[in-house]
């Protein structure tokens, strides 16, 4: 996950995940490459989910604070 001093670029991470998925769909992909892409995809999914969870908490807090 991105460090607090870094800015998280959701679009960039989502595009990277799209590239991973496209790579996994290649018919001639080697098992070693597929395994590495799979691991990278799982990491990206985790980072994106963490970001979305944090965004949801922030929105809910904002709604409560401004109700």
C-alpha positions as CSV (number, residue, x, y, z in Angstrom):
1,X,0.0,0.0,0.0
2,X,1.1,3.6,-0.6
3,X,2.9,5.3,2.3
4,X,1.1,8.2,3.9
5,X,3.6,10.6,2.3
6,X,2.8,9.3,-1.2
7,X,-0.3,10.3,-3.1
8,X,-2.4,7.3,-4.2
9,X,-3.3,7.5,-7.9
10,X,-6.4,5.3,-8.2
11,X,-6.6,5.6,-12.0
12,X,-2.9,4.6,-12.4
13,X,-3.4,1.6,-10.2
14,X,-6.6,0.5,-12.0
15,X,-4.9,0.9,-15.4
16,X,-2.0,-1.2,-14.1
17,X,-4.5,-3.9,-13.0
18,X,-6.1,-3.8,-16.4
19,X,-2.7,-4.4,-18.0
20,X,-2.1,-7.4,-15.6
21,X,-5.5,-8.9,-16.6
22,X,-4.7,-8.4,-20.2
23,X,-1.3,-10.1,-19.7
24,X,-3.0,-13.0,-18.0
25,X,-5.3,-13.4,-21.0
26,X,-2.5,-13.8,-23.5
27,X,-2.7,-17.3,-25.0
28,X,1.0,-17.9,-25.0
29,X,1.8,-16.7,-21.5
30,X,4.4,-18.8,-19.6
31,X,3.5,-20.2,-16.2
32,X,6.3,-18.2,-14.4
33,X,5.0,-14.9,-15.9
34,X,1.4,-15.9,-15.1
35,X,2.3,-16.6,-11.5
36,X,4.1,-13.3,-11.2
37,X,1.3,-11.4,-12.8
38,X,-1.3,-13.1,-10.6
39,X,0.6,-12.1,-7.5
40,X,0.9,-8.5,-8.8
41,X,-2.8,-8.4,-9.6
42,X,-3.7,-9.6,-6.0
43,X,-1.5,-6.8,-4.6
44,X,-3.1,-4.2,-6.8
45,X,-6.6,-5.4,-5.9
46,X,-5.7,-5.2,-2.2
47,X,-4.4,-1.6,-2.6
48,X,-7.4,-0.5,-4.6
49,X,-9.8,-2.1,-2.0
50,X,-7.9,-0.4,0.8
51,X,-8.2,3.0,-0.9
52,X,-11.9,2.6,-1.6
53,X,-12.5,1.5,2.0
54,X,-10.7,4.6,3.3
55,X,-12.7,6.8,0.9
56,X,-15.9,5.3,2.1
57,X,-15.0,6.0,5.7
58,X,-14.1,9.6,4.8
59,X,-17.4,10.1,3.0
60,X,-19.4,8.6,5.8
61,X,-17.6,10.8,8.3
62,X,-18.2,13.9,6.2
63,X,-21.9,13.1,5.9
64,X,-22.2,12.6,9.7
65,X,-20.2,15.8,10.4
66,X,-22.3,17.8,8.1
67,X,-25.7,16.4,8.9
